[in-house]
Amino acid sequence: MNEREPSPDSKPRAGKGHGGVRRIGGDAGFTLLEVLIAVAIMAVSLTSMLGSQLNSMQATRYARDITAVALLAEYQIVELEWSHRKEGWVSSDVEVDGDFSEQGWPDMKWMCTIHFIEMPEYNQLVESKEGIDEAEDGGDNIVDAGDQAFGALGMVWPMVKAAIENSIRKVDCTVSWKSGKIEQEYTLQTFWTDPAGLQQLPGAGGEFTEADDPSSDGEEAGAGGGSGGGGSGRPGGMAPPSKGGGTDQGGGLKGGN
C-alpha cells in the first residue's frame, strides 16, 4: 500500500514531541529564567526611579519650608523691633517666643533673644591697653601721640558708652520645625540701632578743624615773629616750619633773596 505524500499546501498538524510535550507550529516562548531576570531588572529600575522621585519631593518641600522660615523670621524681628521701640528698650537681655499660627504655619515655633550690649568701663580699657603695651614694648614708658589720644578718650567715654548701650541691640531669632522625623532649625541674627541716640556721638568730640591742627599754631607763631623783625610774616615762596621751612634764632622766618 502506497504512502500518501503530504500536499504542499497542507498545514502541519500538532503532534507530540519528545517526552510527550505537544508542540504547535514549532515556535518556542520565553523560559522561566528569562522572565525572572526581566522582572528583576524592572524592579530595580522602578525602585531607583521611586527613590529619585522621593528625594526630589523632599528637596522641594525643604526649599519651600526654608523660604517660608526665612521670611517668617524676618517678619518676627521687624514686629519685635516695632513693639520694643514703642515700649522702650531695657538694659538687660529679653527672651520671647511663640509660633506662627496666625500666619498659617502652626508647626513652626520661634524664639528670639534681644541682647543688651554692655560696653566696658574706661578703667578696663586702660588695663587692657597697659597689658598690650607691656607685652609689645617690654615695659618702655615712652608716651606717644596714641597714648595722648587714648587719655583724651577718657573724657568722652561715658557719653560714648551710654550712647552705644542705649542705641544698639543684637537680636537672635531661631525658628524650629519638623521635617518628617527630623527637627530643623533656622537662626537669623541682626542688629537694631536707634539713629536718634547715635547722633549724640559727634557732639562728644566734634569734628577736626584747622584750629585743632598743632602745625597751624606754629605757623601763626612764626608769622608773628617774622613780622616784628622784618615787617613781613611770610615772604613769597617760603614754606612754614611745619612744611620744612627754616627759622632764624629770633624765631622769625628766614627771608628769601
C-alpha positions in Angstrom: 0.0 0.0 0.0 1.5 3.3 -1.1 2.0 6.0 1.5 0.3 9.3 0.8 2.6 12.2 0.4 1.5 15.4 2.1 0.3 18.2 0.0 2.5 21.4 -0.1 -0.5 23.5 0.9 -1.4 21.4 3.9 -0.7 22.9 7.4 1.4 21.0 9.9 -0.6 19.2 12.5 0.1 19.4 16.2 1.9 16.4 17.3 3.8 15.1 20.3 7.5 15.7 20.6 10.0 14.0 22.8 8.7 13.4 26.3 5.1 13.7 25.4 5.2 17.6 25.1 2.9 18.9 22.5 4.5 21.4 20.1 2.4 23.7 17.9 3.9 25.3 14.9 7.5 24.8 16.2 7.7 28.4 17.8 9.4 28.5 21.3 8.4 31.1 24.1 10.4 32.7 27.0 11.8 30.5 29.6 11.1 31.0 33.3 14.6 32.2 33.9 14.4 34.9 31.3 11.1 36.1 32.7 12.6 36.2 36.2 15.6 38.2 35.0 13.3 40.7 33.2 11.2 41.2 36.3 14.3 41.7 38.5 15.6 44.4 36.1 12.3 46.1 36.0 12.0 46.0 39.8 15.5 47.6 40.3 14.7 50.3 37.7 11.4 51.2 39.4 12.9 51.3 42.8 15.6 53.7 41.6 13.1 55.9 39.9 10.9 55.9 43.0 13.8 56.8 45.3 14.8 59.7 42.9 11.2 60.9 42.9 11.0 60.8 46.7 14.3 62.7 47.1 13.0 65.3 44.6 9.8 65.8 46.6 11.8 66.1 49.9 14.1 68.7 48.4 11.1 70.7 47.1 9.4 70.6 50.5 12.6 71.7 52.3 13.1 74.5 49.8 9.5 75.6 50.5 10.0 75.4 54.2 13.3 77.2 54.4 12.0 80.0 52.2 8.9 80.4 54.4 11.0 80.2 57.6 13.4 83.0 56.4 10.5 85.3 55.6 8.7 84.5 58.9 11.9 85.1 61.0 12.5 88.4 59.3 8.8 89.3 59.9 9.0 88.4 63.5 12.2 90.5 64.1 10.5 93.6 62.5 7.5 93.1 64.7 9.6 92.8 67.8 11.6 95.9 66.9 8.4 97.9 66.4 6.9 96.8 69.7 10.2 97.4 71.7 10.6 100.9 70.2 7.1 101.8 71.4 7.6 100.3 74.9 11.3 101.4 75.2 14.5 99.4 75.4 15.6 97.8 78.6 19.1 97.4 80.0 19.0 93.6 80.1 18.6 90.6 77.9 15.0 89.8 76.8 13.7 86.4 75.6 10.3 86.0 73.8 8.8 83.0 72.0 5.7 81.9 70.1 4.5 80.3 66.9 3.2 81.3 63.5 -0.3 80.0 63.8 -1.8 83.4 62.7 0.4 83.3 59.6 -0.8 79.8 58.7 2.3 77.8 59.9 1.2 76.4 63.3 4.0 73.8 63.3 6.7 76.4 63.2 7.9 77.7 66.6 10.1 80.8 67.1 12.3 82.1 70.0 14.0 85.4 69.9 16.6 86.9 72.3 17.3 90.6 72.4 20.8 91.1 73.8 21.8 94.1 75.7 25.3 95.3 74.5 27.3 96.3 77.6 30.4 98.3 76.9 33.4 98.1 79.3 34.3 100.8 81.7 37.2 103.2 80.8 39.5 101.8 83.5 39.0 98.3 82.0 40.2 99.7 78.6 43.2 101.3 80.3 44.2 98.0 81.9 43.9 96.2 78.6 45.9 98.8 76.8 48.6 98.7 79.5 48.9 94.9 79.3 49.3 95.1 75.5 51.9 97.9 75.8 53.9 95.9 78.3 53.8 92.8 76.0 54.9 94.8 72.9 57.4 97.4 74.4 58.8 95.4 77.3 57.9 98.0 79.9 59.1 101.1 77.9 57.4 104.2 79.3 57.6 106.3 76.2 54.4 108.3 75.7 53.4 108.8 72.0 50.5 110.5 70.3 48.4 107.4 70.5 48.7 107.4 74.3 47.7 111.0 74.5 44.7 110.4 72.3 43.7 107.4 74.4 43.9 109.6 77.5 41.6 112.2 75.9 39.2 109.3 75.2 38.5 109.1 78.9 36.8 112.4 78.9 34.2 111.5 76.4 34.0 107.7 77.0 31.0 107.9 79.4 29.0 109.7 76.7 30.1 107.2 74.0 29.3 104.2 76.3 25.8 105.5 77.1 25.0 106.3 73.5 26.1 102.8 72.3 24.3 100.9 75.1 21.1 102.9 74.6 21.1 102.8 70.8 22.3 99.3 69.7 20.8 95.8 70.4 21.8 92.4 69.0 18.9 90.1 68.1 18.9 86.3 67.6 15.8 84.7 66.3 15.6 80.9 65.9 12.7 79.1 64.1 12.3 75.4 64.6 10.0 72.9 62.8 9.8 69.2 62.0 10.5 67.8 58.5 9.3 64.3 58.9 11.1 62.9 61.9 13.9 65.4 61.7 14.0 68.6 63.8 15.1 71.5 61.7 16.3 74.9 63.0 17.0 78.3 61.3 18.7 81.2 63.1 18.7 84.8 61.9 20.9 87.4 63.6 20.8 91.1 63.2 21.4 94.4 65.0 18.9 97.2 65.9 20.1 100.8 66.0 18.5 104.0 67.2 19.7 106.8 64.9 18.5 109.5 67.3 20.7 108.1 70.1 23.7 107.7 67.9 23.5 111.3 66.7 24.8 112.3 70.2 28.3 110.8 69.3 29.5 113.6 67.0 28.9 116.1 69.8 31.3 114.1 72.1 34.4 115.3 70.4 33.3 117.4 67.5 34.8 117.5 64.0 38.5 118.1 63.3 39.1 121.6 62.2 42.1 123.8 61.4 42.1 125.1 65.0 42.8 121.5 66.2 45.9 121.2 63.9 49.0 121.9 66.0 51.0 122.9 62.9 48.7 125.8 62.4 49.7 127.2 65.8 53.4 127.0 64.8 52.7 128.8 61.6 50.9 131.7 63.4 53.7 132.0 66.0 56.4 132.0 63.3 54.5 134.6 61.3 54.2 136.9 64.3 58.0 136.8 65.0 58.8 137.4 61.4 56.5 140.4 61.1 58.1 142.0 64.1 61.7 141.8 62.8 61.4 142.2 59.1 58.0 143.6 58.5 56.7 140.5 56.6 55.2 137.5 58.2 55.5 135.1 55.2 57.6 136.1 52.2 56.6 134.8 48.9 57.7 131.3 48.1 58.7 130.5 51.7 57.4 127.3 53.3 56.2 127.3 57.0 58.3 125.4 59.6 55.8 122.5 59.6 56.5 122.1 55.9 60.3 122.2 56.1 61.0 125.9 56.2 63.8 127.2 58.4 63.7 129.8 61.2 66.3 132.1 62.5 67.5 132.4 66.1 65.0 135.1 66.8 62.0 132.9 65.9 61.1 134.8 62.6 61.0 133.2 59.2 64.1 133.4 57.1 63.6 135.8 54.2 64.3 134.7 50.6 66.7 136.5 48.4 
